Amino acid sequence: MRKSYSGEFKAKVVLEILKEEKTISQIASEYGIHPNQLLKWKKEAIRSLAEVLEDGRRKSDKEKETLKNKIQELYAEIG
């Protein structure tokens, strides 16, 4: 049976890895998780970090533009 870990738990472990106070092997032993799995979590966290820190205002501007285009299409259908 596969073990399932919450996002909160994974984040806690990845932060501990990033602190570099302990080796991957030490952390893996402490939590009972294979070191390769910890490295996968670390890579995933670093890869998705850019999305988390993305400027929300830009995204909302894109959404506004999409809505404006949709409104224009609807007006074109009506009139």
DAUR-V381219 format. One record per helix or strand of 3 or more residues. SS is the DSSP state (A for helix, B for strand). FROM is the first residue (numbers start at 0). LEN is the number of residues. If there is no record, write none. Layout:
((SS,FROM,LEN) (SS,FROM,LEN))
//
This chain:
((A,6,13) (A,23,8) (A,34,18) (A,55,23))
//
